[in-house]
Amino acid sequence: MFMCTFGAALIVVAVVVAGNFLLRRRIVSSDGKAVLITGCDRGFGYMLAVQLSKLGYRVFAACYDATGEGATKLRETSSFIVVVQLDVTSDKQVEEARRFVESELDGDGLWAVVNNAGIGAFAEAEWCSLSAYQTVMNVNWMGTVRVTKSFLPLVRTTRGRIINIASLAGRIALPGFTAYSSTKFAVVGFSDSLRREMFKFGVKVITIEPSLYKTAISNEEALTRQNAKMWGETSQEVRHEYGDTYFRAYLAKLATILRYSSEKIHEVVDDLTHAVTSSHPYTRYVPALFTNQLPSDGFAASPNHFQDFVLGTIFKVPETPACLSAERLDEQKAL
């Protein structure tokens, strides 16, 4: 009896999984559909613009520098790509881009908005400058909100979709990623809330949550320069408490972590493409399923003390801050 019930349950699960798989494979026609993508100067945005243009979508490729190399190459790639000047931190440029796209659509709506523009700041909280926090938040979160609010009426017209690039660092907070993780947690929260608001309109809101990939955000030289600048500008007290030895060890540890960034950028672009083209997209994508999504979902569900131990071990800087050194502690005790 038990075996029969167990066998029937397995059959039901297999049917549900197979049905879901087939349902997700159904794609919409690209005919007459337009997509806006931010951050197309390079990386995921650039590659997605090219990919969707090949599939017949009209792509408004929003670039931080519409006269730059990436924008120029996009113009030469396909007649389906229209380059748009857009700094997502500028209310004026967002409004101008909205008016331009609306005029180009001539009464039609947007099928999708992909909020891809993003920057990184990987530094420990005490020497990560307030200006760095503000800049990263303004691009990664406020940029997403700003663009979404402006273009959402055009997406509601088509019952289309908003696709926001978040990060696994927006589900699992990482030491040394305080500013970046904060912005991505904000993107996840905004997306989840918006998805539930937009349900009544038939608009889908989707997050793409990659781990580290070899893009400009994970460029070791740029992040080293950024940290050195912030370290030089932080207070004498903080630099005294941590010490130059600890700071250099932190940079070495960060470099080691960044070297594990995946080169399989196509995994993210493939998920973005599926989110745009599928008739029944997932609400959340984590490239890739077996190496990132399943392990990270299990880890995120584990107790905080276990997460703290594991992440504290992986990200541990192999030096002690100066204020915790034996010599300094002895000095403090003597006082």
Secondary structure as a PSIPRED ss2 file (coil, helix, strand):
# PSIPRED VFORMAT (PSIPRED V4.0)

   1 M C   1.000  0.000  0.000
   2 F H   0.000  1.000  0.000
   3 M H   0.000  1.000  0.000
   4 C H   0.000  1.000  0.000
   5 T H   0.000  1.000  0.000
   6 F H   0.000  1.000  0.000
   7 G H   0.000  1.000  0.000
   8 A H   0.000  1.000  0.000
   9 A H   0.000  1.000  0.000
  10 L H   0.000  1.000  0.000
  11 I H   0.000  1.000  0.000
  12 V H   0.000  1.000  0.000
  13 V H   0.000  1.000  0.000
  14 A H   0.000  1.000  0.000
  15 V H   0.000  1.000  0.000
  16 V H   0.000  1.000  0.000
  17 V H   0.000  1.000  0.000
  18 A H   0.000  1.000  0.000
  19 G H   0.000  1.000  0.000
  20 N H   0.000  1.000  0.000
  21 F H   0.000  1.000  0.000
  22 L H   0.000  1.000  0.000
  23 L H   0.000  1.000  0.000
  24 R H   0.000  1.000  0.000
  25 R H   0.000  1.000  0.000
  26 R C   1.000  0.000  0.000
  27 I E   0.000  0.000  1.000
  28 V C   1.000  0.000  0.000
  29 S C   1.000  0.000  0.000
  30 S C   1.000  0.000  0.000
  31 D C   1.000  0.000  0.000
  32 G C   1.000  0.000  0.000
  33 K C   1.000  0.000  0.000
  34 A E   0.000  0.000  1.000
  35 V E   0.000  0.000  1.000
  36 L E   0.000  0.000  1.000
  37 I E   0.000  0.000  1.000
  38 T C   1.000  0.000  0.000
  39 G C   1.000  0.000  0.000
  40 C C   1.000  0.000  0.000
  41 D C   1.000  0.000  0.000
  42 R C   1.000  0.000  0.000
  43 G H   0.000  1.000  0.000
  44 F H   0.000  1.000  0.000
  45 G H   0.000  1.000  0.000
  46 Y H   0.000  1.000  0.000
  47 M H   0.000  1.000  0.000
  48 L H   0.000  1.000  0.000
  49 A H   0.000  1.000  0.000
  50 V H   0.000  1.000  0.000
  51 Q H   0.000  1.000  0.000
  52 L H   0.000  1.000  0.000
  53 S H   0.000  1.000  0.000
  54 K H   0.000  1.000  0.000
  55 L C   1.000  0.000  0.000
  56 G C   1.000  0.000  0.000
  57 Y C   1.000  0.000  0.000
  58 R E   0.000  0.000  1.000
  59 V E   0.000  0.000  1.000
  60 F E   0.000  0.000  1.000
  61 A E   0.000  0.000  1.000
  62 A E   0.000  0.000  1.000
  63 C E   0.000  0.000  1.000
  64 Y C   1.000  0.000  0.000
  65 D C   1.000  0.000  0.000
  66 A C   1.000  0.000  0.000
  67 T C   1.000  0.000  0.000
  68 G C   1.000  0.000  0.000
  69 E H   0.000  1.000  0.000
  70 G H   0.000  1.000  0.000
  71 A H   0.000  1.000  0.000
  72 T H   0.000  1.000  0.000
  73 K H   0.000  1.000  0.000
  74 L H   0.000  1.000  0.000
  75 R H   0.000  1.000  0.000
  76 E H   0.000  1.000  0.000
  77 T H   0.000  1.000  0.000
  78 S C   1.000  0.000  0.000
  79 S C   1.000  0.000  0.000
  80 F C   1.000  0.000  0.000
  81 I E   0.000  0.000  1.000
  82 V E   0.000  0.000  1.000
  83 V E   0.000  0.000  1.000
  84 V E   0.000  0.000  1.000
  85 Q E   0.000  0.000  1.000
  86 L C   1.000  0.000  0.000
  87 D C   1.000  0.000  0.000
  88 V C   1.000  0.000  0.000
  89 T C   1.000  0.000  0.000
  90 S C   1.000  0.000  0.000
  91 D H   0.000  1.000  0.000
  92 K H   0.000  1.000  0.000
  93 Q H   0.000  1.000  0.000
  94 V H   0.000  1.000  0.000
  95 E H   0.000  1.000  0.000
  96 E H   0.000  1.000  0.000
  97 A H   0.000  1.000  0.000
  98 R H   0.000  1.000  0.000
  99 R H   0.000  1.000  0.000
 100 F H   0.000  1.000  0.000
 101 V H   0.000  1.000  0.000
 102 E H   0.000  1.000  0.000
 103 S H   0.000  1.000  0.000
 104 E H   0.000  1.000  0.000
 105 L H   0.000  1.000  0.000
 106 D C   1.000  0.000  0.000
 107 G C   1.000  0.000  0.000
 108 D C   1.000  0.000  0.000
 109 G C   1.000  0.000  0.000
 110 L C   1.000  0.000  0.000
 111 W C   1.000  0.000  0.000
 112 A E   0.000  0.000  1.000
 113 V E   0.000  0.000  1.000
 114 V E   0.000  0.000  1.000
 115 N E   0.000  0.000  1.000
 116 N C   1.000  0.000  0.000
 117 A C   1.000  0.000  0.000
 118 G C   1.000  0.000  0.000
 119 I C   1.000  0.000  0.000
 120 G C   1.000  0.000  0.000
 121 A C   1.000  0.000  0.000
 122 F C   1.000  0.000  0.000
 123 A C   1.000  0.000  0.000
 124 E C   1.000  0.000  0.000
 125 A C   1.000  0.000  0.000
 126 E C   1.000  0.000  0.000
 127 W C   1.000  0.000  0.000
 128 C C   1.000  0.000  0.000
 129 S C   1.000  0.000  0.000
 130 L H   0.000  1.000  0.000
 131 S H   0.000  1.000  0.000
 132 A H   0.000  1.000  0.000
 133 Y H   0.000  1.000  0.000
 134 Q H   0.000  1.000  0.000
 135 T H   0.000  1.000  0.000
 136 V H   0.000  1.000  0.000
 137 M H   0.000  1.000  0.000
 138 N H   0.000  1.000  0.000
 139 V H   0.000  1.000  0.000
 140 N H   0.000  1.000  0.000
 141 W H   0.000  1.000  0.000
 142 M H   0.000  1.000  0.000
 143 G H   0.000  1.000  0.000
 144 T H   0.000  1.000  0.000
 145 V H   0.000  1.000  0.000
 146 R H   0.000  1.000  0.000
 147 V H   0.000  1.000  0.000
 148 T H   0.000  1.000  0.000
 149 K H   0.000  1.000  0.000
 150 S H   0.000  1.000  0.000
 151 F H   0.000  1.000  0.000
 152 L H   0.000  1.000  0.000
 153 P H   0.000  1.000  0.000
 154 L H   0.000  1.000  0.000
 155 V H   0.000  1.000  0.000
 156 R H   0.000  1.000  0.000
 157 T H   0.000  1.000  0.000
 158 T H   0.000  1.000  0.000
 159 R C   1.000  0.000  0.000
 160 G C   1.000  0.000  0.000
 161 R E   0.000  0.000  1.000
 162 I E   0.000  0.000  1.000
 163 I E   0.000  0.000  1.000
 164 N E   0.000  0.000  1.000
 165 I E   0.000  0.000  1.000
 166 A C   1.000  0.000  0.000
 167 S C   1.000  0.000  0.000
 168 L H   0.000  1.000  0.000
 169 A H   0.000  1.000  0.000
 170 G H   0.000  1.000  0.000
 171 R C   1.000  0.000  0.000
 172 I C   1.000  0.000  0.000
 173 A C   1.000  0.000  0.000
 174 L C   1.000  0.000  0.000
 175 P C   1.000  0.000  0.000
 176 G C   1.000  0.000  0.000
 177 F C   1.000  0.000  0.000
 178 T H   0.000  1.000  0.000
 179 A H   0.000  1.000  0.000
 180 Y H   0.000  1.000  0.000
 181 S H   0.000  1.000  0.000
 182 S H   0.000  1.000  0.000
 183 T H   0.000  1.000  0.000
 184 K H   0.000  1.000  0.000
 185 F H   0.000  1.000  0.000
 186 A H   0.000  1.000  0.000
 187 V H   0.000  1.000  0.000
 188 V H   0.000  1.000  0.000
 189 G H   0.000  1.000  0.000
 190 F H   0.000  1.000  0.000
 191 S H   0.000  1.000  0.000
 192 D H   0.000  1.000  0.000
 193 S H   0.000  1.000  0.000
 194 L H   0.000  1.000  0.000
 195 R H   0.000  1.000  0.000
 196 R H   0.000  1.000  0.000
 197 E H   0.000  1.000  0.000
 198 M H   0.000  1.000  0.000
 199 F H   0.000  1.000  0.000
 200 K H   0.000  1.000  0.000
 201 F H   0.000  1.000  0.000
 202 G C   1.000  0.000  0.000
 203 V C   1.000  0.000  0.000
 204 K E   0.000  0.000  1.000
 205 V E   0.000  0.000  1.000
 206 I E   0.000  0.000  1.000
 207 T E   0.000  0.000  1.000
 208 I E   0.000  0.000  1.000
 209 E C   1.000  0.000  0.000
 210 P C   1.000  0.000  0.000
 211 S C   1.000  0.000  0.000
 212 L C   1.000  0.000  0.000
 213 Y E   0.000  0.000  1.000
 214 K C   1.000  0.000  0.000
 215 T C   1.000  0.000  0.000
 216 A H   0.000  1.000  0.000
 217 I H   0.000  1.000  0.000
 218 S H   0.000  1.000  0.000
 219 N C   1.000  0.000  0.000
 220 E H   0.000  1.000  0.000
 221 E H   0.000  1.000  0.000
 222 A H   0.000  1.000  0.000
 223 L H   0.000  1.000  0.000
 224 T H   0.000  1.000  0.000
 225 R H   0.000  1.000  0.000
 226 Q H   0.000  1.000  0.000
 227 N H   0.000  1.000  0.000
 228 A H   0.000  1.000  0.000
 229 K H   0.000  1.000  0.000
 230 M H   0.000  1.000  0.000
 231 W H   0.000  1.000  0.000
 232 G H   0.000  1.000  0.000
 233 E H   0.000  1.000  0.000
 234 T C   1.000  0.000  0.000
 235 S C   1.000  0.000  0.000
 236 Q H   0.000  1.000  0.000
 237 E H   0.000  1.000  0.000
 238 V H   0.000  1.000  0.000
 239 R H   0.000  1.000  0.000
 240 H H   0.000  1.000  0.000
 241 E H   0.000  1.000  0.000
 242 Y H   0.000  1.000  0.000
 243 G C   1.000  0.000  0.000
 244 D H   0.000  1.000  0.000
 245 T H   0.000  1.000  0.000
 246 Y H   0.000  1.000  0.000
 247 F H   0.000  1.000  0.000
 248 R H   0.000  1.000  0.000
 249 A H   0.000  1.000  0.000
 250 Y H   0.000  1.000  0.000
 251 L H   0.000  1.000  0.000
 252 A H   0.000  1.000  0.000
 253 K H   0.000  1.000  0.000
 254 L H   0.000  1.000  0.000
 255 A H   0.000  1.000  0.000
 256 T H   0.000  1.000  0.000
 257 I H   0.000  1.000  0.000
 258 L H   0.000  1.000  0.000
 259 R C   1.000  0.000  0.000
 260 Y C   1.000  0.000  0.000
 261 S C   1.000  0.000  0.000
 262 S E   0.000  0.000  1.000
 263 E C   1.000  0.000  0.000
 264 K C   1.000  0.000  0.000
 265 I C   1.000  0.000  0.000
 266 H H   0.000  1.000  0.000
 267 E H   0.000  1.000  0.000
 268 V H   0.000  1.000  0.000
 269 V H   0.000  1.000  0.000
 270 D H   0.000  1.000  0.000
 271 D H   0.000  1.000  0.000
 272 L H   0.000  1.000  0.000
 273 T H   0.000  1.000  0.000
 274 H H   0.000  1.000  0.000
 275 A H   0.000  1.000  0.000
 276 V H   0.000  1.000  0.000
 277 T H   0.000  1.000  0.000
 278 S E   0.000  0.000  1.000
 279 S C   1.000  0.000  0.000
 280 H C   1.000  0.000  0.000
 281 P C   1.000  0.000  0.000
 282 Y C   1.000  0.000  0.000
 283 T C   1.000  0.000  0.000
 284 R E   0.000  0.000  1.000
 285 Y E   0.000  0.000  1.000
 286 V C   1.000  0.000  0.000
 287 P C   1.000  0.000  0.000
 288 A C   1.000  0.000  0.000
 289 L H   0.000  1.000  0.000
 290 F H   0.000  1.000  0.000
 291 T H   0.000  1.000  0.000
 292 N H   0.000  1.000  0.000
 293 Q H   0.000  1.000  0.000
 294 L H   0.000  1.000  0.000
 295 P H   0.000  1.000  0.000
 296 S H   0.000  1.000  0.000
 297 D H   0.000  1.000  0.000
 298 G H   0.000  1.000  0.000
 299 F H   0.000  1.000  0.000
 300 A H   0.000  1.000  0.000
 301 A C   1.000  0.000  0.000
 302 S C   1.000  0.000  0.000
 303 P C   1.000  0.000  0.000
 304 N H   0.000  1.000  0.000
 305 H H   0.000  1.000  0.000
 306 F H   0.000  1.000  0.000
 307 Q H   0.000  1.000  0.000
 308 D H   0.000  1.000  0.000
 309 F H   0.000  1.000  0.000
 310 V H   0.000  1.000  0.000
 311 L H   0.000  1.000  0.000
 312 G H   0.000  1.000  0.000
 313 T H   0.000  1.000  0.000
 314 I H   0.000  1.000  0.000
 315 F C   1.000  0.000  0.000
 316 K C   1.000  0.000  0.000
 317 V C   1.000  0.000  0.000
 318 P C   1.000  0.000  0.000
 319 E C   1.000  0.000  0.000
 320 T C   1.000  0.000  0.000
 321 P C   1.000  0.000  0.000
 322 A H   0.000  1.000  0.000
 323 C H   0.000  1.000  0.000
 324 L H   0.000  1.000  0.000
 325 S C   1.000  0.000  0.000
 326 A H   0.000  1.000  0.000
 327 E H   0.000  1.000  0.000
 328 R H   0.000  1.000  0.000
 329 L H   0.000  1.000  0.000
 330 D H   0.000  1.000  0.000
 331 E H   0.000  1.000  0.000
 332 Q H   0.000  1.000  0.000
 333 K H   0.000  1.000  0.000
 334 A H   0.000  1.000  0.000
 335 L C   1.000  0.000  0.000
